[in-house]
Amino acid sequence: MCQNFDVERKTKIGYNTLLKEKTSVRMMIKNGKGEIMQINIQNKTFTLLEIQGRVVGQDALVLKTMLEEHIQTLETQDGTPTLIFDMSKAETMDSAGLGVLITTSTQIRQNGGRTALVNVNKGIKRMMIRTNLTSLFDFPKNLTEAIAQSF
């Protein structure tokens, strides 16, 4: 079962508490303009993060905080951490969003894990190529391939 929570509820209950209670968590982040970035997390032998909307500014910082907490949880578990970002519904990303991906990938790699990005739109992929950041991530052809590589 998937549980919805927003940023205010997240700060009251705690992300780790929600993740321990459920195998799937959905977070909706509304920015000041009323735009929504949705993040779905499934905790199995891998973590699938479905990013939806604009990964920019303050929303990216909320994502960073949530990912840091998730990585801390992964560090206490056995196995190699694998994060798969499904970017099929990500509209755009700025430098703050890109910084979140870089930081997350670095932390996961330090723990012997890997970070995969699937279904990345052309604009975001072009930004990664221009900044020479493609070596930090795996780019499987599709979600099925990304999941298969996590076992």
HELIX and SHEET records of a PDB file:
HELIX    1   1 VAL A    7  ILE A   13  1                                   7    
HELIX    2   2 TYR A   15  GLU A   21  1                                   7    
HELIX    3   3 GLY A   57  GLU A   75  1                                  19    
HELIX    4   4 SER A   95  GLN A  110  1                                  16    
HELIX    5   5 LYS A  122  ARG A  130  1                                   9    
HELIX    6   6 THR A  134  LEU A  136  5                                   3    
HELIX    7   7 LEU A  143  ALA A  148  1                                   6    
SHEET    1   A 6 CYS A   2  ASP A   6  0                                        
SHEET    2   A 6 SER A  24  LYS A  30  1                                        
SHEET    3   A 6 ILE A  36  ASN A  43 -1                                        
SHEET    4   A 6 THR A  47  VAL A  55 -1                                        
SHEET    5   A 6 THR A  82  MET A  93  1                                        
SHEET    6   A 6 ARG A 114  VAL A 118  1                                        
END                                                                             
